[in-house]
Amino acid sequence: MVYLGSKSPRRQELLKSIVQNFEVIHKDVDESFDLSEDVNKVPILLAEKKFKSIISDLQKHDLLITADTVVIKEGLIYNKPEDTNEASQMISQLMGGYHYVITGVVVGNHVNFVPFSETTKVYLDVLTDAELDYYVNTFKPFDKAGGYGIQDWIGMAKISKIEGSYANVMGLPTQKLYEVIKDNFTQILKG
């Protein structure tokens, strides 16, 4: 059996595009990390924490996929905002330039596991105060790293360009995940 260790509806939707049957399993995990850690490695470290917390509950040959996505600008990680004010502050700091979205993924079972990450460069245009208020109050992006979702209004109206995987910015780099599964766990793929 294949399990996705995430309660994210976006990850579930994305995984359905490449894996025919899977179940969702989730455990709350402490997502803190050493602040001296290289920010580019944090997503894999967090995905590994999730993997290790769940894998012992599964059967020997069950396959588990875990992921964690972070937004990084100028060496700072922008996590999920706590409230409207924090979401507005995050977006204000990200807009008018580019930032990176990195998703760390771990795929494996008790015998073998493969960690990897994907990085996408995202260009976010400047939002007026009215646009920022509209976005944060309408879409309430409190469950999204960096305080925004590329698949909603801000992505359609204010993301001018991305370099890399769109699915990665949503939270799961499907193309790279497909390749890792194909190379290591072929029995679970569609078709």
PyMOL commands that place a pseudoatom at each C-alpha (Angstrom):
pseudoatom trace, name=CA, resn=MET, resi=1, chain=A, elem=C, hetatm=0, pos=[0.000, 0.000, 0.000]
pseudoatom trace, name=CA, resn=VAL, resi=2, chain=A, elem=C, hetatm=0, pos=[1.093, 3.585, -0.662]
pseudoatom trace, name=CA, resn=TYR, resi=3, chain=A, elem=C, hetatm=0, pos=[0.671, 6.257, 1.994]
pseudoatom trace, name=CA, resn=LEU, resi=4, chain=A, elem=C, hetatm=0, pos=[0.982, 10.019, 1.771]
pseudoatom trace, name=CA, resn=GLY, resi=5, chain=A, elem=C, hetatm=0, pos=[2.145, 11.424, 5.089]
pseudoatom trace, name=CA, resn=SER, resi=6, chain=A, elem=C, hetatm=0, pos=[0.414, 14.780, 4.679]
pseudoatom trace, name=CA, resn=LYS, resi=7, chain=A, elem=C, hetatm=0, pos=[-2.979, 16.295, 5.389]
pseudoatom trace, name=CA, resn=SER, resi=8, chain=A, elem=C, hetatm=0, pos=[-2.471, 18.917, 2.650]
pseudoatom trace, name=CA, resn=PRO, resi=9, chain=A, elem=C, hetatm=0, pos=[-5.318, 18.763, 0.118]
pseudoatom trace, name=CA, resn=ARG, resi=10, chain=A, elem=C, hetatm=0, pos=[-2.977, 20.184, -2.537]
pseudoatom trace, name=CA, resn=ARG, resi=11, chain=A, elem=C, hetatm=0, pos=[-0.444, 17.365, -2.045]
pseudoatom trace, name=CA, resn=GLN, resi=12, chain=A, elem=C, hetatm=0, pos=[-3.223, 14.804, -2.179]
pseudoatom trace, name=CA, resn=GLU, resi=13, chain=A, elem=C, hetatm=0, pos=[-4.528, 16.271, -5.445]
pseudoatom trace, name=CA, resn=LEU, resi=14, chain=A, elem=C, hetatm=0, pos=[-1.050, 16.354, -6.967]
pseudoatom trace, name=CA, resn=LEU, resi=15, chain=A, elem=C, hetatm=0, pos=[-0.180, 12.793, -5.930]
pseudoatom trace, name=CA, resn=LYS, resi=16, chain=A, elem=C, hetatm=0, pos=[-3.399, 11.500, -7.548]
pseudoatom trace, name=CA, resn=SER, resi=17, chain=A, elem=C, hetatm=0, pos=[-1.963, 12.585, -10.899]
pseudoatom trace, name=CA, resn=ILE, resi=18, chain=A, elem=C, hetatm=0, pos=[0.873, 10.049, -10.695]
pseudoatom trace, name=CA, resn=VAL, resi=19, chain=A, elem=C, hetatm=0, pos=[-0.133, 7.352, -8.180]
pseudoatom trace, name=CA, resn=GLN, resi=20, chain=A, elem=C, hetatm=0, pos=[-3.335, 5.409, -8.730]
pseudoatom trace, name=CA, resn=ASN, resi=21, chain=A, elem=C, hetatm=0, pos=[-4.183, 4.353, -5.181]
pseudoatom trace, name=CA, resn=PHE, resi=22, chain=A, elem=C, hetatm=0, pos=[-2.941, 5.728, -1.876]
pseudoatom trace, name=CA, resn=GLU, resi=23, chain=A, elem=C, hetatm=0, pos=[-4.148, 6.506, 1.615]
pseudoatom trace, name=CA, resn=VAL, resi=24, chain=A, elem=C, hetatm=0, pos=[-3.469, 9.578, 3.697]
pseudoatom trace, name=CA, resn=ILE, resi=25, chain=A, elem=C, hetatm=0, pos=[-1.789, 9.166, 7.060]
pseudoatom trace, name=CA, resn=HIS, resi=26, chain=A, elem=C, hetatm=0, pos=[-0.763, 12.022, 9.303]
pseudoatom trace, name=CA, resn=LYS, resi=27, chain=A, elem=C, hetatm=0, pos=[0.991, 12.623, 12.596]
pseudoatom trace, name=CA, resn=ASP, resi=28, chain=A, elem=C, hetatm=0, pos=[1.700, 15.962, 14.184]
pseudoatom trace, name=CA, resn=VAL, resi=29, chain=A, elem=C, hetatm=0, pos=[5.462, 16.458, 14.143]
pseudoatom trace, name=CA, resn=ASP, resi=30, chain=A, elem=C, hetatm=0, pos=[7.578, 19.116, 15.779]
pseudoatom trace, name=CA, resn=GLU, resi=31, chain=A, elem=C, hetatm=0, pos=[8.648, 21.197, 12.772]
pseudoatom trace, name=CA, resn=SER, resi=32, chain=A, elem=C, hetatm=0, pos=[11.279, 23.201, 14.615]
pseudoatom trace, name=CA, resn=PHE, resi=33, chain=A, elem=C, hetatm=0, pos=[14.849, 23.133, 13.343]
pseudoatom trace, name=CA, resn=ASP, resi=34, chain=A, elem=C, hetatm=0, pos=[18.273, 24.384, 14.339]
pseudoatom trace, name=CA, resn=LEU, resi=35, chain=A, elem=C, hetatm=0, pos=[18.480, 28.018, 13.222]
pseudoatom trace, name=CA, resn=SER, resi=36, chain=A, elem=C, hetatm=0, pos=[22.139, 27.494, 12.295]
pseudoatom trace, name=CA, resn=GLU, resi=37, chain=A, elem=C, hetatm=0, pos=[21.066, 24.868, 9.727]
pseudoatom trace, name=CA, resn=ASP, resi=38, chain=A, elem=C, hetatm=0, pos=[21.510, 25.682, 6.030]
pseudoatom trace, name=CA, resn=VAL, resi=39, chain=A, elem=C, hetatm=0, pos=[18.037, 26.930, 5.022]
pseudoatom trace, name=CA, resn=ASN, resi=40, chain=A, elem=C, hetatm=0, pos=[18.225, 24.954, 1.768]
pseudoatom trace, name=CA, resn=LYS, resi=41, chain=A, elem=C, hetatm=0, pos=[18.447, 21.691, 3.751]
pseudoatom trace, name=CA, resn=VAL, resi=42, chain=A, elem=C, hetatm=0, pos=[15.539, 22.425, 6.104]
pseudoatom trace, name=CA, resn=PRO, resi=43, chain=A, elem=C, hetatm=0, pos=[12.786, 21.036, 3.812]
pseudoatom trace, name=CA, resn=ILE, resi=44, chain=A, elem=C, hetatm=0, pos=[14.471, 17.615, 3.552]
pseudoatom trace, name=CA, resn=LEU, resi=45, chain=A, elem=C, hetatm=0, pos=[15.185, 17.558, 7.302]
pseudoatom trace, name=CA, resn=LEU, resi=46, chain=A, elem=C, hetatm=0, pos=[11.509, 18.258, 8.037]
pseudoatom trace, name=CA, resn=ALA, resi=47, chain=A, elem=C, hetatm=0, pos=[10.323, 15.687, 5.470]
pseudoatom trace, name=CA, resn=GLU, resi=48, chain=A, elem=C, hetatm=0, pos=[12.642, 13.139, 7.104]
pseudoatom trace, name=CA, resn=LYS, resi=49, chain=A, elem=C, hetatm=0, pos=[11.195, 13.951, 10.552]
pseudoatom trace, name=CA, resn=LYS, resi=50, chain=A, elem=C, hetatm=0, pos=[7.712, 13.274, 9.189]
pseudoatom trace, name=CA, resn=PHE, resi=51, chain=A, elem=C, hetatm=0, pos=[8.871, 10.055, 7.496]
pseudoatom trace, name=CA, resn=LYS, resi=52, chain=A, elem=C, hetatm=0, pos=[10.543, 8.707, 10.650]
pseudoatom trace, name=CA, resn=SER, resi=53, chain=A, elem=C, hetatm=0, pos=[7.498, 9.502, 12.800]
pseudoatom trace, name=CA, resn=ILE, resi=54, chain=A, elem=C, hetatm=0, pos=[5.135, 7.511, 10.528]
pseudoatom trace, name=CA, resn=ILE, resi=55, chain=A, elem=C, hetatm=0, pos=[7.116, 4.652, 8.959]
pseudoatom trace, name=CA, resn=SER, resi=56, chain=A, elem=C, hetatm=0, pos=[7.158, 2.492, 12.103]
pseudoatom trace, name=CA, resn=ASP, resi=57, chain=A, elem=C, hetatm=0, pos=[3.328, 2.338, 11.968]
pseudoatom trace, name=CA, resn=LEU, resi=58, chain=A, elem=C, hetatm=0, pos=[3.377, 0.813, 8.474]
pseudoatom trace, name=CA, resn=GLN, resi=59, chain=A, elem=C, hetatm=0, pos=[3.962, -2.699, 7.149]
pseudoatom trace, name=CA, resn=LYS, resi=60, chain=A, elem=C, hetatm=0, pos=[7.395, -3.708, 5.860]
pseudoatom trace, name=CA, resn=HIS, resi=61, chain=A, elem=C, hetatm=0, pos=[6.692, -3.127, 2.151]
pseudoatom trace, name=CA, resn=ASP, resi=62, chain=A, elem=C, hetatm=0, pos=[4.248, -0.222, 2.418]
pseudoatom trace, name=CA, resn=LEU, resi=63, chain=A, elem=C, hetatm=0, pos=[5.506, 2.863, 0.627]
pseudoatom trace, name=CA, resn=LEU, resi=64, chain=A, elem=C, hetatm=0, pos=[5.447, 6.231, 2.401]
pseudoatom trace, name=CA, resn=ILE, resi=65, chain=A, elem=C, hetatm=0, pos=[5.776, 9.676, 0.831]
pseudoatom trace, name=CA, resn=THR, resi=66, chain=A, elem=C, hetatm=0, pos=[6.350, 12.716, 3.044]
pseudoatom trace, name=CA, resn=ALA, resi=67, chain=A, elem=C, hetatm=0, pos=[7.085, 16.301, 2.068]
pseudoatom trace, name=CA, resn=ASP, resi=68, chain=A, elem=C, hetatm=0, pos=[7.706, 19.751, 3.476]
pseudoatom trace, name=CA, resn=THR, resi=69, chain=A, elem=C, hetatm=0, pos=[7.712, 23.034, 1.569]
pseudoatom trace, name=CA, resn=VAL, resi=70, chain=A, elem=C, hetatm=0, pos=[9.433, 26.258, 2.593]
pseudoatom trace, name=CA, resn=VAL, resi=71, chain=A, elem=C, hetatm=0, pos=[9.673, 29.709, 1.050]
pseudoatom trace, name=CA, resn=ILE, resi=72, chain=A, elem=C, hetatm=0, pos=[13.089, 31.369, 1.229]
pseudoatom trace, name=CA, resn=LYS, resi=73, chain=A, elem=C, hetatm=0, pos=[14.124, 34.927, 0.430]
pseudoatom trace, name=CA, resn=GLU, resi=74, chain=A, elem=C, hetatm=0, pos=[17.584, 36.301, 1.151]
pseudoatom trace, name=CA, resn=GLY, resi=75, chain=A, elem=C, hetatm=0, pos=[18.417, 33.389, 3.436]
pseudoatom trace, name=CA, resn=LEU, resi=76, chain=A, elem=C, hetatm=0, pos=[15.265, 33.685, 5.566]
pseudoatom trace, name=CA, resn=ILE, resi=77, chain=A, elem=C, hetatm=0, pos=[12.564, 31.031, 5.777]
pseudoatom trace, name=CA, resn=TYR, resi=78, chain=A, elem=C, hetatm=0, pos=[8.954, 32.173, 5.568]
pseudoatom trace, name=CA, resn=ASN, resi=79, chain=A, elem=C, hetatm=0, pos=[6.790, 29.560, 7.269]
pseudoatom trace, name=CA, resn=LYS, resi=80, chain=A, elem=C, hetatm=0, pos=[3.002, 29.450, 7.499]
pseudoatom trace, name=CA, resn=PRO, resi=81, chain=A, elem=C, hetatm=0, pos=[1.584, 32.712, 8.857]
pseudoatom trace, name=CA, resn=GLU, resi=82, chain=A, elem=C, hetatm=0, pos=[-0.278, 32.686, 12.158]
pseudoatom trace, name=CA, resn=ASP, resi=83, chain=A, elem=C, hetatm=0, pos=[-2.827, 35.355, 11.243]
pseudoatom trace, name=CA, resn=THR, resi=84, chain=A, elem=C, hetatm=0, pos=[-3.874, 38.094, 8.802]
pseudoatom trace, name=CA, resn=ASN, resi=85, chain=A, elem=C, hetatm=0, pos=[-1.181, 40.524, 9.927]
pseudoatom trace, name=CA, resn=GLU, resi=86, chain=A, elem=C, hetatm=0, pos=[1.623, 37.989, 9.585]
pseudoatom trace, name=CA, resn=ALA, resi=87, chain=A, elem=C, hetatm=0, pos=[0.369, 36.888, 6.151]
pseudoatom trace, name=CA, resn=SER, resi=88, chain=A, elem=C, hetatm=0, pos=[0.303, 40.526, 4.987]
pseudoatom trace, name=CA, resn=GLN, resi=89, chain=A, elem=C, hetatm=0, pos=[3.819, 41.117, 6.334]
pseudoatom trace, name=CA, resn=MET, resi=90, chain=A, elem=C, hetatm=0, pos=[5.182, 38.002, 4.617]
pseudoatom trace, name=CA, resn=ILE, resi=91, chain=A, elem=C, hetatm=0, pos=[3.676, 38.849, 1.243]
pseudoatom trace, name=CA, resn=SER, resi=92, chain=A, elem=C, hetatm=0, pos=[4.896, 42.446, 1.566]
pseudoatom trace, name=CA, resn=GLN, resi=93, chain=A, elem=C, hetatm=0, pos=[8.437, 41.167, 2.102]
pseudoatom trace, name=CA, resn=LEU, resi=94, chain=A, elem=C, hetatm=0, pos=[8.218, 38.689, -0.789]
pseudoatom trace, name=CA, resn=MET, resi=95, chain=A, elem=C, hetatm=0, pos=[6.659, 41.013, -3.396]
pseudoatom trace, name=CA, resn=GLY, resi=96, chain=A, elem=C, hetatm=0, pos=[8.572, 43.129, -5.865]
pseudoatom trace, name=CA, resn=GLY, resi=97, chain=A, elem=C, hetatm=0, pos=[11.263, 40.552, -6.513]
pseudoatom trace, name=CA, resn=TYR, resi=98, chain=A, elem=C, hetatm=0, pos=[11.875, 36.840, -6.435]
pseudoatom trace, name=CA, resn=HIS, resi=99, chain=A, elem=C, hetatm=0, pos=[12.070, 34.137, -3.815]
pseudoatom trace, name=CA, resn=TYR, resi=100, chain=A, elem=C, hetatm=0, pos=[12.648, 30.405, -3.799]
pseudoatom trace, name=CA, resn=VAL, resi=101, chain=A, elem=C, hetatm=0, pos=[10.220, 27.621, -2.974]
pseudoatom trace, name=CA, resn=ILE, resi=102, chain=A, elem=C, hetatm=0, pos=[11.915, 24.398, -1.912]
pseudoatom trace, name=CA, resn=THR, resi=103, chain=A, elem=C, hetatm=0, pos=[10.076, 21.162, -1.267]
pseudoatom trace, name=CA, resn=GLY, resi=104, chain=A, elem=C, hetatm=0, pos=[11.874, 18.335, 0.462]
pseudoatom trace, name=CA, resn=VAL, resi=105, chain=A, elem=C, hetatm=0, pos=[10.470, 14.857, -0.178]
pseudoatom trace, name=CA, resn=VAL, resi=106, chain=A, elem=C, hetatm=0, pos=[11.202, 11.429, 1.260]
pseudoatom trace, name=CA, resn=VAL, resi=107, chain=A, elem=C, hetatm=0, pos=[9.908, 8.306, -0.507]
pseudoatom trace, name=CA, resn=GLY, resi=108, chain=A, elem=C, hetatm=0, pos=[10.470, 4.859, 0.877]
pseudoatom trace, name=CA, resn=ASN, resi=109, chain=A, elem=C, hetatm=0, pos=[9.682, 1.929, 3.104]
pseudoatom trace, name=CA, resn=HIS, resi=110, chain=A, elem=C, hetatm=0, pos=[11.446, 0.005, 5.894]
pseudoatom trace, name=CA, resn=VAL, resi=111, chain=A, elem=C, hetatm=0, pos=[14.054, -1.302, 3.453]
pseudoatom trace, name=CA, resn=ASN, resi=112, chain=A, elem=C, hetatm=0, pos=[14.908, 1.677, 1.264]
pseudoatom trace, name=CA, resn=PHE, resi=113, chain=A, elem=C, hetatm=0, pos=[14.170, 5.388, 1.242]
pseudoatom trace, name=CA, resn=VAL, resi=114, chain=A, elem=C, hetatm=0, pos=[15.123, 8.214, -1.107]
pseudoatom trace, name=CA, resn=PRO, resi=115, chain=A, elem=C, hetatm=0, pos=[15.277, 11.855, 0.047]
pseudoatom trace, name=CA, resn=PHE, resi=116, chain=A, elem=C, hetatm=0, pos=[15.359, 14.661, -2.531]
pseudoatom trace, name=CA, resn=SER, resi=117, chain=A, elem=C, hetatm=0, pos=[14.385, 18.289, -2.970]
pseudoatom trace, name=CA, resn=GLU, resi=118, chain=A, elem=C, hetatm=0, pos=[13.169, 20.557, -5.754]
pseudoatom trace, name=CA, resn=THR, resi=119, chain=A, elem=C, hetatm=0, pos=[13.682, 24.334, -6.002]
pseudoatom trace, name=CA, resn=THR, resi=120, chain=A, elem=C, hetatm=0, pos=[11.547, 26.803, -7.963]
pseudoatom trace, name=CA, resn=LYS, resi=121, chain=A, elem=C, hetatm=0, pos=[12.280, 30.512, -8.379]
pseudoatom trace, name=CA, resn=VAL, resi=122, chain=A, elem=C, hetatm=0, pos=[9.114, 32.631, -8.111]
pseudoatom trace, name=CA, resn=TYR, resi=123, chain=A, elem=C, hetatm=0, pos=[8.683, 36.274, -9.137]
pseudoatom trace, name=CA, resn=LEU, resi=124, chain=A, elem=C, hetatm=0, pos=[5.938, 38.093, -7.219]
pseudoatom trace, name=CA, resn=ASP, resi=125, chain=A, elem=C, hetatm=0, pos=[4.772, 41.507, -8.461]
pseudoatom trace, name=CA, resn=VAL, resi=126, chain=A, elem=C, hetatm=0, pos=[3.989, 44.364, -6.083]
pseudoatom trace, name=CA, resn=LEU, resi=127, chain=A, elem=C, hetatm=0, pos=[0.469, 44.329, -4.643]
pseudoatom trace, name=CA, resn=THR, resi=128, chain=A, elem=C, hetatm=0, pos=[-1.373, 47.518, -3.732]
pseudoatom trace, name=CA, resn=ASP, resi=129, chain=A, elem=C, hetatm=0, pos=[-2.647, 47.778, -0.153]
pseudoatom trace, name=CA, resn=ALA, resi=130, chain=A, elem=C, hetatm=0, pos=[-6.166, 47.060, -1.436]
pseudoatom trace, name=CA, resn=GLU, resi=131, chain=A, elem=C, hetatm=0, pos=[-4.993, 43.976, -3.363]
pseudoatom trace, name=CA, resn=LEU, resi=132, chain=A, elem=C, hetatm=0, pos=[-3.068, 42.693, -0.346]
pseudoatom trace, name=CA, resn=ASP, resi=133, chain=A, elem=C, hetatm=0, pos=[-6.071, 43.180, 1.963]
pseudoatom trace, name=CA, resn=TYR, resi=134, chain=A, elem=C, hetatm=0, pos=[-8.354, 41.506, -0.583]
pseudoatom trace, name=CA, resn=TYR, resi=135, chain=A, elem=C, hetatm=0, pos=[-6.068, 38.515, -0.959]
pseudoatom trace, name=CA, resn=VAL, resi=136, chain=A, elem=C, hetatm=0, pos=[-5.378, 37.876, 2.716]
pseudoatom trace, name=CA, resn=ASN, resi=137, chain=A, elem=C, hetatm=0, pos=[-8.972, 38.450, 3.857]
pseudoatom trace, name=CA, resn=THR, resi=138, chain=A, elem=C, hetatm=0, pos=[-10.584, 36.469, 1.015]
pseudoatom trace, name=CA, resn=PHE, resi=139, chain=A, elem=C, hetatm=0, pos=[-8.191, 33.520, 0.670]
pseudoatom trace, name=CA, resn=LYS, resi=140, chain=A, elem=C, hetatm=0, pos=[-6.926, 33.307, 4.284]
pseudoatom trace, name=CA, resn=PRO, resi=141, chain=A, elem=C, hetatm=0, pos=[-3.605, 31.673, 3.318]
pseudoatom trace, name=CA, resn=PHE, resi=142, chain=A, elem=C, hetatm=0, pos=[-2.669, 30.571, 6.819]
pseudoatom trace, name=CA, resn=ASP, resi=143, chain=A, elem=C, hetatm=0, pos=[-1.878, 26.980, 5.841]
pseudoatom trace, name=CA, resn=LYS, resi=144, chain=A, elem=C, hetatm=0, pos=[0.598, 27.983, 3.129]
pseudoatom trace, name=CA, resn=ALA, resi=145, chain=A, elem=C, hetatm=0, pos=[4.332, 28.588, 3.405]
pseudoatom trace, name=CA, resn=GLY, resi=146, chain=A, elem=C, hetatm=0, pos=[5.094, 32.214, 2.595]
pseudoatom trace, name=CA, resn=GLY, resi=147, chain=A, elem=C, hetatm=0, pos=[1.465, 33.183, 3.136]
pseudoatom trace, name=CA, resn=TYR, resi=148, chain=A, elem=C, hetatm=0, pos=[0.236, 32.568, -0.405]
pseudoatom trace, name=CA, resn=GLY, resi=149, chain=A, elem=C, hetatm=0, pos=[-0.976, 29.845, -2.747]
pseudoatom trace, name=CA, resn=ILE, resi=150, chain=A, elem=C, hetatm=0, pos=[0.177, 29.923, -6.364]
pseudoatom trace, name=CA, resn=GLN, resi=151, chain=A, elem=C, hetatm=0, pos=[-3.009, 28.105, -7.422]
pseudoatom trace, name=CA, resn=ASP, resi=152, chain=A, elem=C, hetatm=0, pos=[-5.327, 30.899, -6.232]
pseudoatom trace, name=CA, resn=TRP, resi=153, chain=A, elem=C, hetatm=0, pos=[-5.824, 34.616, -7.049]
pseudoatom trace, name=CA, resn=ILE, resi=154, chain=A, elem=C, hetatm=0, pos=[-2.304, 35.770, -6.217]
pseudoatom trace, name=CA, resn=GLY, resi=155, chain=A, elem=C, hetatm=0, pos=[-0.829, 33.127, -8.519]
pseudoatom trace, name=CA, resn=MET, resi=156, chain=A, elem=C, hetatm=0, pos=[-3.117, 34.032, -11.391]
pseudoatom trace, name=CA, resn=ALA, resi=157, chain=A, elem=C, hetatm=0, pos=[-2.873, 37.829, -11.003]
pseudoatom trace, name=CA, resn=LYS, resi=158, chain=A, elem=C, hetatm=0, pos=[0.496, 38.611, -9.397]
pseudoatom trace, name=CA, resn=ILE, resi=159, chain=A, elem=C, hetatm=0, pos=[3.042, 35.865, -10.099]
pseudoatom trace, name=CA, resn=SER, resi=160, chain=A, elem=C, hetatm=0, pos=[4.766, 37.187, -13.200]
pseudoatom trace, name=CA, resn=LYS, resi=161, chain=A, elem=C, hetatm=0, pos=[7.136, 34.281, -13.770]
pseudoatom trace, name=CA, resn=ILE, resi=162, chain=A, elem=C, hetatm=0, pos=[8.421, 31.043, -12.307]
pseudoatom trace, name=CA, resn=GLU, resi=163, chain=A, elem=C, hetatm=0, pos=[11.594, 29.156, -13.116]
pseudoatom trace, name=CA, resn=GLY, resi=164, chain=A, elem=C, hetatm=0, pos=[11.069, 25.503, -12.343]
pseudoatom trace, name=CA, resn=SER, resi=165, chain=A, elem=C, hetatm=0, pos=[8.196, 23.287, -11.308]
pseudoatom trace, name=CA, resn=TYR, resi=166, chain=A, elem=C, hetatm=0, pos=[4.733, 24.809, -10.771]
pseudoatom trace, name=CA, resn=ALA, resi=167, chain=A, elem=C, hetatm=0, pos=[3.617, 21.682, -8.876]
pseudoatom trace, name=CA, resn=ASN, resi=168, chain=A, elem=C, hetatm=0, pos=[6.590, 22.163, -6.558]
pseudoatom trace, name=CA, resn=VAL, resi=169, chain=A, elem=C, hetatm=0, pos=[5.280, 25.591, -5.549]
pseudoatom trace, name=CA, resn=MET, resi=170, chain=A, elem=C, hetatm=0, pos=[1.927, 23.934, -4.761]
pseudoatom trace, name=CA, resn=GLY, resi=171, chain=A, elem=C, hetatm=0, pos=[3.775, 21.545, -2.442]
pseudoatom trace, name=CA, resn=LEU, resi=172, chain=A, elem=C, hetatm=0, pos=[4.797, 18.405, -4.328]
pseudoatom trace, name=CA, resn=PRO, resi=173, chain=A, elem=C, hetatm=0, pos=[7.264, 18.232, -7.248]
pseudoatom trace, name=CA, resn=THR, resi=174, chain=A, elem=C, hetatm=0, pos=[5.356, 15.613, -9.207]
pseudoatom trace, name=CA, resn=GLN, resi=175, chain=A, elem=C, hetatm=0, pos=[7.726, 15.234, -12.147]
pseudoatom trace, name=CA, resn=LYS, resi=176, chain=A, elem=C, hetatm=0, pos=[10.750, 14.567, -9.941]
pseudoatom trace, name=CA, resn=LEU, resi=177, chain=A, elem=C, hetatm=0, pos=[8.677, 12.397, -7.614]
pseudoatom trace, name=CA, resn=TYR, resi=178, chain=A, elem=C, hetatm=0, pos=[7.493, 10.335, -10.592]
pseudoatom trace, name=CA, resn=GLU, resi=179, chain=A, elem=C, hetatm=0, pos=[11.104, 9.767, -11.670]
pseudoatom trace, name=CA, resn=VAL, resi=180, chain=A, elem=C, hetatm=0, pos=[12.194, 8.715, -8.169]
pseudoatom trace, name=CA, resn=ILE, resi=181, chain=A, elem=C, hetatm=0, pos=[9.272, 6.298, -7.884]
pseudoatom trace, name=CA, resn=LYS, resi=182, chain=A, elem=C, hetatm=0, pos=[9.898, 4.933, -11.405]
pseudoatom trace, name=CA, resn=ASP, resi=183, chain=A, elem=C, hetatm=0, pos=[13.573, 4.357, -10.655]
pseudoatom trace, name=CA, resn=ASN, resi=184, chain=A, elem=C, hetatm=0, pos=[13.053, 2.812, -7.216]
pseudoatom trace, name=CA, resn=PHE, resi=185, chain=A, elem=C, hetatm=0, pos=[9.454, 1.662, -6.675]
pseudoatom trace, name=CA, resn=THR, resi=186, chain=A, elem=C, hetatm=0, pos=[7.976, 0.984, -10.131]
pseudoatom trace, name=CA, resn=GLN, resi=187, chain=A, elem=C, hetatm=0, pos=[5.150, -1.293, -8.969]
pseudoatom trace, name=CA, resn=ILE, resi=188, chain=A, elem=C, hetatm=0, pos=[3.034, 1.629, -7.721]
pseudoatom trace, name=CA, resn=LEU, resi=189, chain=A, elem=C, hetatm=0, pos=[2.823, 3.840, -10.802]
pseudoatom trace, name=CA, resn=LYS, resi=190, chain=A, elem=C, hetatm=0, pos=[-0.261, 4.336, -12.963]
pseudoatom trace, name=CA, resn=GLY, resi=191, chain=A, elem=C, hetatm=0, pos=[-0.222, 2.704, -16.369]
for i in range(1, 191): cmd.bond("trace and resi %d" % i, "trace and resi %d" % (i + 1))
show_as sticks, trace
zoom trace
